[in-house]
Amino acid sequence: MNFNPFYKKPKPETMRKNREFARKHLKKEMTWLKDNFHKLVKHKHKFLEEMYIIMVTGKRRFTDKMLLATRKSIKKCMNNPNYNILIKTEADEKIRPILSKINIVLIQAESKEHRGIRFINSIKDYVLKNYRITPKQMESLNRIYKELNE
């Protein structure tokens, strides 16, 4: 819904031409976006969602800049564990030791009713979502571990 009073809706033949152009020249991009659309929505990747909608509806002309940005973004997503199953298995293997350490600290904190239980759970959620832990998070976990073992 566009509230701009100067917005002119595209003609049906223009929209058809734009859709045909996308089908003809952007086949790879469209198939990847179609296959991963539910993941894009889940991870709130608005840019690629919008680009896919533009390709499918044909409401706008797909410019060269849009094409370059879309390809760059798709390439980035292909290297992201949330979109690539092979990379996800590798990332799961890498974070397994980190998660085991987090779980150890969490169990100790729960047994001693430590005030940082919510914080430890938020770090665990972050690691599960992003497949990494930041240095500051690791420092904080170590600090809590030392407090618990004093």
C-alpha positions in Angstrom: 0.0 0.0 0.0 1.6 3.2 -1.1 0.3 6.5 0.3 2.3 8.7 -2.0 -0.2 10.8 -4.0 2.2 11.0 -7.0 2.7 7.2 -7.2 1.7 5.8 -10.5 0.8 2.1 -10.7 2.7 0.2 -13.4 0.7 -0.9 -16.4 -0.1 -4.7 -16.7 2.0 -5.0 -19.8 5.0 -3.4 -18.0 4.5 -5.8 -15.1 4.4 -8.7 -17.5 7.6 -7.6 -19.2 9.4 -7.2 -15.8 8.3 -10.7 -14.7 9.5 -12.2 -18.0 12.8 -10.5 -17.7 13.2 -11.9 -14.2 12.3 -15.4 -15.3 14.7 -15.3 -18.2 17.7 -13.5 -16.7 17.4 -14.3 -13.0 16.6 -18.0 -13.0 19.3 -19.0 -10.5 18.5 -16.2 -8.0 14.7 -16.9 -8.2 15.1 -20.6 -7.6 17.4 -20.1 -4.6 15.1 -17.4 -3.2 12.0 -19.6 -3.8 13.6 -22.6 -2.1 14.8 -20.6 0.9 11.9 -18.1 1.3 10.6 -19.6 4.5 14.1 -19.3 6.0 14.4 -15.7 4.9 11.1 -14.9 6.6 12.1 -16.8 9.8 15.5 -14.9 10.0 13.9 -11.6 9.0 16.0 -11.0 5.9 13.8 -8.2 4.6 16.0 -7.2 1.7 15.9 -10.6 0.0 12.2 -11.0 0.7 11.6 -7.7 -1.1 13.8 -8.6 -4.0 12.0 -11.9 -4.5 8.6 -10.2 -4.4 9.8 -7.6 -7.0 10.9 -10.5 -9.2 7.7 -12.4 -8.9 5.2 -9.6 -9.2 7.1 -7.4 -11.6 5.8 -4.2 -10.0 9.3 -2.6 -10.4 12.0 -2.8 -13.0 14.9 -4.9 -11.7 17.9 -2.6 -12.0 21.6 -3.6 -12.3 22.3 -2.3 -8.8 19.5 -4.4 -7.4 20.8 -7.4 -9.2 24.4 -6.9 -7.9 23.1 -6.4 -4.3 20.8 -9.4 -4.5 23.6 -11.7 -5.8 26.0 -10.4 -3.1 23.4 -11.0 -0.4 22.6 -14.5 -1.7 26.3 -15.4 -1.8 26.6 -14.2 1.9 23.6 -16.4 2.8 25.0 -19.4 1.1 27.9 -19.2 3.5 25.6 -18.8 6.5 24.8 -22.0 8.6 21.2 -20.9 8.8 20.7 -21.3 5.0 23.3 -24.0 4.1 22.9 -27.5 5.5 26.6 -28.6 4.9 28.0 -25.5 6.7 25.4 -26.0 9.5 26.7 -29.5 10.3 30.3 -28.1 10.4 29.2 -25.2 12.6 27.3 -27.6 15.0 30.5 -29.5 15.4 32.5 -26.3 16.2 30.0 -25.1 18.8 29.5 -28.4 20.6 32.4 -27.8 23.0 31.3 -24.3 23.7 27.8 -25.5 24.4 29.1 -28.1 26.8 31.0 -25.5 28.7 28.0 -23.3 28.9 25.9 -26.2 30.1 28.4 -26.9 32.9 28.3 -23.3 34.1 24.5 -23.3 33.8 24.2 -26.5 35.9 26.5 -25.1 38.6 24.7 -21.7 38.6 21.3 -23.4 39.0 22.5 -25.6 41.8 23.9 -22.6 43.7 21.0 -20.3 42.6 23.3 -17.8 41.1 22.0 -14.5 39.9 23.4 -15.0 36.3 21.2 -17.9 35.2 19.2 -15.7 32.8 22.4 -14.3 31.4 23.9 -17.7 30.8 20.7 -18.8 29.1 20.8 -15.8 26.8 24.4 -16.6 25.9 23.3 -20.2 25.1 20.5 -18.9 22.9 22.9 -16.6 21.1 25.4 -19.4 20.4 22.6 -21.7 19.1 21.3 -18.9 16.8 24.5 -17.4 15.5 26.9 -20.4 15.8 29.6 -18.3 17.6 30.4 -16.7 20.9 31.8 -13.3 21.3 35.0 -12.7 23.4 33.1 -10.6 25.9 30.5 -13.4 26.4 33.3 -15.9 27.0 35.0 -13.5 29.5 31.7 -13.2 31.4 31.1 -16.9 31.4 34.6 -17.4 32.8 34.0 -14.8 35.5 30.8 -16.5 36.5 32.6 -19.9 36.5 35.3 -18.5 38.9 32.6 -17.0 41.2 30.9 -20.4 41.4 34.1 -22.3 42.2 35.4 -20.0 44.9 
